[in-house]
Structures are given as structure tokens and as C-alpha cells.
Amino acid sequence: MYDTLPSPASTLPLAEGGARADAYWRVIARNAFPFVVVGGAWEIVAHLGIFPPRLFPPLETVAATFVHLTVTGILPHHAFDTLVRLLVGFTLAGVAGVAIGIAMGRSRVAEDILLPLVSIGAPIPGIAYAPLFLLWFGLGNVSAVILVAFVSAFPIVFNTWTGVKAVKEVWVRSAQAMGADQRRLFVQVILPGALPYILTGMRLGLAQAWRILVGVEMLASVQWGLGWLIFGAREFLNTDVMLSGIVVIAAIGLALEKLVFARLETFTVVRWGMMT
């Protein structure tokens, strides 16, 4: 009785599956490599004794502190309060920033009035506004949320305005030639054409929101928050607690990027063939 060899057609799916698996693991290895290098360098410096352990703890100490703060519920509580402030402030910034940017892009009068104000206010560091907002709105959540919305709106306004201006004139004229009214022109031409710029502005605005929120939580006398946690840990030289808070900030930022912006991009501008 003779053994039968598999046909080339039957081995093709196996080969394709193996190639996809290899490519998947190569992507993981490529993305993990910088973290492995930094982690190894950190461990070498921590164990050489160049810095005191309280100022430069090894990674195992940071991991143990992270697990302890998470299990006891302290770190999730701080992260939840910060995330609520971030989402509320950034939502306000997104709505207002996109509306103002579209108005500036579609109206010459709005552009002439608002562009100089935005151009002057945007380069000022967000933390410079903090004392004013704390005086106007008091200590606590209100001033933190409004300041986050105000500071993170600037890049959203600029990029939305740029995106509306960048819409090709041939698209607009073609839609008008086919009988599109102003509403359909905006919904089907202007907004999709400006969307890549709007998403870029939202990403930049989110980075601005993180920076100002962590800073203002240190100043606004909030009871819970990652900024307050980091600032309080600094007072007692708890570097491991500070690093745990920084890790949570990085994880939340990465999750928002991958779960929100990347998926929104995939289902809109990438699907429409406007980006690769």
C-alpha cells in the first residue's frame, strides 16, 4: 500500500497560514524590541547602584508596586477620575474645535475674526493658563475640565480649518455640477475631504489634553487623579508609585489610539481610499 503525498493545492492554505503567523510574530517582535532594550538598560542602571533605589528602582519593584496599587483599588480609582476628566474635556474640545474650524474654513468673515485669536493663543503653554482658570472657576474638577477643553481645542481648530481649506476645488465643482445643494456638498464632499486632517488634529489635541490634565491635577487640589498621585508620590520620594502612574497614562493613551482613532480611521478614510 502506497503513501499518498498531499497535492500542492492542499498545502497552499497551510503555507499561507504559516506565512501570516510568521508575519504576525515579526510585527510583535519588532514592536517589543525597543521596550526590551529600554527595560534592559533600566535594569542595568538600577543594579549598578548609580542612583539610590528609592530614586531609581528596578523594574521588579515597580511591577510589585503596580500590582499592589491595582489590587487595592487605589490605582484604578485615580485612573478612573483622570479618565472621566479627560473624556469630558476632550469631548468639549472636539465638538467646539471642529465647529470653529469648519466655520473658519467655510466663512471668510469667521476666518478673519478667529484666526488671529487662535494663532495668538495656541503657542502659549497650557500650564500658563492654569492660574487664570483656577482663579476664575476655583479649585476642583470644573477648572480642570474647562482648561483641558480650552487647551486641547487649539490643534483641533487649526487642523480642521486646514482640512476644509485643503479640499480640492475640482471635487466641489463636480458636486455642484451634479446638483448638490449646500447641505449635501458639506456632508458628502467637504467633511469627508477634511476628515484626515480632523483626525490628526484630534490626536494632537488628545496629547495636549493629557499634558495639561496631569499638570492641572497637581495644582487644582483634586482628591483623586493620576497627576495628583504622581505629585504626591514625589513628595515622599516614592518613585515606584510615580512610574506606576506614568505606565497607566501610557496604557490609556495607547488604548485610545488603537481602539478609537485607529478604528475610526479604518472605517472612514482608509475604507474610502483616502489613506493607506
Summary of the structure (lengths in Angstrom):
residues: 276
radius of gyration: 24.9
end to end distance: 53.9
largest distance: 91.5
contacts: 825
relative contact order: 0.11
helix: 83%
strand: 0%
